[in-house]
Amino acid sequence: MMTLAIIGGTGLTQISELHITGRQQIDTPYGQASADFIHGELNGKSVVFLARHGNPHRIPPHKINYRANIWGLQALGITQIVAVAAVGGISDEMAPSRIAVPDQLIDYSYGREHTFFADDLEEVTHIDFTQPYTPALRQRLLAAADNAGIEVINYGTYGCTQGPRLETGAEIIRLERDGCDVVGMTGMPEAALARELNIDYAALAVVANWAAGKTEGEITMAEIERHLQKGMADTMNLLKKLIAG
């Protein structure tokens, strides 16, 4: 039975040995998802991929229809989501090309449709979000990394900023003071929406660059792409172990 979905970039479907079995659009009460839901199979195990920023990559972080994405995955019977995202490294261990499996997050985004519990409610609904990433799914990711021989960082607080611009040096100082280890733009409301629908959720944060002010000079797309090439290669090998396992 299909239970696992991976949200990330279009390149994730290039995992070797993965057989693409179909593509599907789903009508949701919240509009269109970012892209078609791609069905795949690896060693007899089914998985669904969704390109968060669309295919081609064209939807900025603050314009992603997170509600349609998560609702659509639940409609497919998904019970576990692994989110892959490029991030900036803040704390010393979060160097470019490394992969972290964060265990906490802080939301600095604003103006996004961030809940399914907004309208036509019989009562106000709250979710417990003490641990925003499902511990059991995090452990599966860590075990898959170990099986793949890939060293990952087994902790981290993800700071979610609004984007699409990168942060200022002063903002990174603030995030570091708040306890953030990495900074990204897509971690919320994705994680909270999954929790609202009782879907297990964990993340692979691929460090693409040092955050603003952590090194001298500008952050360039060439630098980001160079580091992502290695980080994403390791990520795809890790995901192969996760799916097959």
C-alpha positions as CSV (number, residue, x, y, z in Angstrom):
1,M,0.0,0.0,0.0
2,M,1.3,3.4,-0.9
3,T,2.0,5.5,2.2
4,L,5.2,7.5,1.6
5,A,5.5,10.8,-0.3
6,I,8.6,13.0,-0.9
7,I,8.2,16.7,-1.4
8,G,11.2,18.4,-3.1
9,G,12.7,19.3,-6.4
10,T,12.0,17.8,-9.8
11,G,15.4,16.2,-9.8
12,L,14.4,13.7,-7.1
13,T,12.5,11.6,-9.7
14,Q,15.9,10.9,-11.2
15,I,16.8,8.4,-8.5
16,S,18.4,5.4,-10.2
17,E,16.3,2.2,-10.2
18,L,13.1,4.2,-9.6
19,H,10.4,3.3,-12.1
20,I,7.9,6.1,-12.8
21,T,4.4,4.5,-13.0
22,G,2.2,7.5,-13.6
23,R,1.3,11.2,-13.1
24,Q,-1.8,12.5,-11.5
25,Q,-3.6,15.8,-11.0
26,I,-6.0,16.1,-8.1
27,D,-8.7,18.7,-7.6
28,T,-8.6,20.0,-4.1
29,P,-10.9,22.4,-2.1
30,Y,-7.8,24.7,-2.0
31,G,-7.0,24.9,-5.7
32,Q,-4.2,23.4,-7.7
33,A,-1.2,21.7,-6.2
34,S,2.3,22.8,-7.3
35,A,2.6,20.1,-9.9
36,D,1.3,16.7,-10.9
37,F,1.7,14.0,-8.2
38,I,4.3,11.5,-9.7
39,H,3.9,7.8,-8.8
40,G,7.0,5.7,-8.7
41,E,8.1,2.2,-7.6
42,L,11.5,1.0,-6.2
43,N,12.1,-2.6,-5.3
44,G,8.4,-3.2,-5.2
45,K,7.8,-0.3,-2.9
46,S,5.5,2.6,-4.0
47,V,6.2,6.3,-3.4
48,V,4.8,9.6,-4.6
49,F,6.8,12.7,-5.5
50,L,5.7,16.3,-5.6
51,A,7.7,19.1,-6.9
52,R,7.1,21.8,-4.3
53,H,8.1,24.7,-6.6
54,G,6.3,23.3,-9.7
55,N,7.7,21.7,-12.8
56,P,9.5,23.7,-14.1
57,H,10.8,25.3,-10.9
58,R,8.8,28.6,-11.0
59,I,6.7,29.0,-7.8
60,P,8.4,31.2,-5.2
61,P,8.2,30.0,-1.5
62,H,5.6,32.5,-0.4
63,K,3.3,31.6,-3.4
64,I,3.3,27.8,-2.9
65,N,-0.2,26.4,-2.4
66,Y,0.8,24.4,0.7
67,R,-2.7,23.5,1.6
68,A,-3.5,22.0,-1.9
69,N,-0.2,20.1,-1.8
70,I,-0.8,18.5,1.6
71,W,-4.5,17.9,1.1
72,G,-3.8,16.2,-2.2
73,L,-1.3,13.9,-0.6
74,Q,-3.8,12.9,2.0
75,A,-6.3,12.2,-0.7
76,L,-3.9,9.7,-2.2
77,G,-3.6,7.8,1.1
78,I,-0.3,9.2,2.1
79,T,0.5,8.8,5.8
80,Q,4.2,9.8,5.8
81,I,5.9,12.8,4.1
82,V,9.7,13.4,3.8
83,A,10.4,17.0,2.9
84,V,13.6,17.8,1.1
85,A,14.8,21.4,1.1
86,A,17.9,23.5,0.4
87,V,18.9,25.6,3.4
88,G,21.5,28.1,4.5
89,G,23.9,27.0,7.3
90,I,24.0,29.1,10.4
91,S,25.7,27.0,13.2
92,D,29.3,25.8,12.7
93,E,28.4,22.2,11.9
94,M,25.9,23.1,9.2
95,A,28.6,23.5,6.4
96,P,27.7,23.6,2.7
97,S,26.9,20.1,1.2
98,R,26.0,18.6,4.5
99,I,22.6,17.1,5.3
100,A,20.7,17.7,8.5
101,V,17.6,16.0,9.9
102,P,16.1,18.8,11.9
103,D,14.2,18.2,15.1
104,Q,12.8,21.7,15.8
105,L,11.7,24.8,13.8
106,I,10.8,28.4,14.3
107,D,8.4,30.1,11.9
108,Y,9.2,33.7,10.7
109,S,7.0,33.6,7.6
110,Y,3.8,35.7,7.3
111,G,0.7,36.0,5.2
112,R,0.7,32.4,4.1
113,E,-2.5,30.2,4.2
114,H,-1.2,28.2,7.1
115,T,-4.2,26.1,8.4
116,F,-7.1,23.9,7.3
117,F,-9.0,25.1,10.4
118,A,-9.9,28.6,9.3
119,D,-13.5,28.7,8.2
120,D,-16.9,27.0,8.8
121,L,-15.7,25.4,12.1
122,E,-18.0,23.9,14.7
123,E,-15.3,24.6,17.2
124,V,-11.8,26.1,17.4
125,T,-9.2,23.4,16.6
126,H,-5.7,23.3,18.0
127,I,-2.9,20.9,17.3
128,D,0.0,19.9,19.5
129,F,3.2,21.0,17.8
130,T,5.7,20.5,20.5
131,Q,7.7,18.2,18.2
132,P,7.1,19.5,14.7
133,Y,8.9,16.6,13.1
134,T,7.6,13.1,13.7
135,P,10.2,11.3,15.9
136,A,9.6,7.9,14.4
137,L,10.0,9.1,10.8
138,R,13.1,11.1,11.8
139,Q,14.6,7.8,13.1
140,R,13.8,6.1,9.9
141,L,15.7,8.8,8.0
142,L,18.7,8.5,10.3
143,A,18.6,4.7,9.9
144,A,18.5,5.0,6.1
145,A,21.4,7.4,6.2
146,D,23.4,4.9,8.3
147,N,22.5,2.1,5.9
148,A,23.6,4.2,2.9
149,G,26.9,5.1,4.6
150,I,26.0,8.8,4.6
151,E,26.9,11.0,7.5
152,V,24.1,13.3,8.5
153,I,23.6,15.8,11.3
154,N,20.9,14.3,13.6
155,Y,19.6,17.6,15.0
156,G,18.9,21.1,14.1
157,T,16.4,24.0,14.5
158,Y,15.1,25.2,11.1
159,G,14.2,28.9,10.8
160,C,11.6,29.5,8.1
161,T,11.8,32.9,6.6
162,Q,9.4,34.5,4.1
163,G,11.6,34.8,0.9
164,P,12.0,34.9,-1.9
165,R,15.0,37.2,-1.0
166,L,17.8,35.8,1.0
167,E,18.3,37.2,4.5
168,T,20.3,40.1,5.7
169,G,23.3,39.6,7.9
170,A,21.5,41.1,10.8
171,E,18.6,38.8,10.4
172,I,20.9,35.8,10.5
173,I,22.4,37.1,13.7
174,R,18.9,37.3,15.1
175,L,18.1,33.7,13.9
176,E,21.3,32.4,15.5
177,R,20.5,34.2,18.7
178,D,17.0,32.5,18.6
179,G,18.7,29.1,18.3
180,C,18.3,28.4,14.6
181,D,20.9,26.1,13.0
182,V,19.7,26.4,9.4
183,V,17.5,28.8,7.5
184,G,15.0,28.0,4.7
185,M,11.8,29.3,3.2
186,T,9.5,26.3,2.8
187,G,9.4,24.5,6.1
188,M,6.2,26.2,7.2
189,P,3.3,25.9,7.0
190,E,4.1,22.6,5.3
191,A,4.9,20.8,8.6
192,A,1.9,22.2,10.5
193,L,-0.5,21.3,7.7
194,A,0.7,17.7,7.7
195,R,0.2,17.6,11.5
196,E,-3.4,18.9,11.1
197,L,-4.1,16.0,8.8
198,N,-2.3,13.4,11.0
199,I,0.4,12.8,8.4
200,D,3.8,11.9,9.8
201,Y,6.3,14.5,8.6
202,A,10.1,14.8,8.7
203,A,12.7,16.8,6.7
204,L,16.0,16.5,5.0
205,A,17.7,19.9,5.1
206,V,20.5,20.0,2.4
207,V,22.9,22.9,3.2
208,A,23.5,24.8,0.0
209,N,25.5,27.8,1.4
210,W,26.6,29.6,4.5
211,A,23.9,32.0,5.6
212,A,24.3,35.7,5.1
213,G,27.3,37.2,7.0
214,K,28.8,33.8,7.8
215,T,31.4,34.3,5.0
216,E,32.8,37.3,3.2
217,G,31.3,38.3,-0.1
218,E,28.0,37.7,-1.8
219,I,26.0,34.5,-1.9
220,T,25.9,33.4,-5.5
221,M,23.7,30.9,-7.4
222,A,26.8,29.3,-8.7
223,E,28.0,28.6,-5.2
224,I,24.6,27.3,-4.2
225,E,24.4,24.9,-7.2
226,R,27.9,23.6,-6.6
227,H,27.2,22.6,-3.0
228,L,23.7,21.3,-3.9
229,Q,25.1,18.9,-6.5
230,K,26.9,16.9,-3.8
231,G,24.3,17.3,-1.1
232,M,21.5,16.2,-3.4
233,A,23.5,13.2,-4.7
234,D,23.8,12.0,-1.1
235,T,20.1,12.8,-0.5
236,M,19.0,10.6,-3.4
237,N,21.1,7.7,-2.2
238,L,19.6,8.1,1.3
239,L,16.1,8.2,-0.1
240,K,16.7,5.0,-2.1
241,K,17.5,3.2,1.2
242,L,14.4,4.8,2.8
243,I,12.0,3.8,0.0
244,A,13.5,0.3,-0.4
245,G,13.4,-0.3,3.3
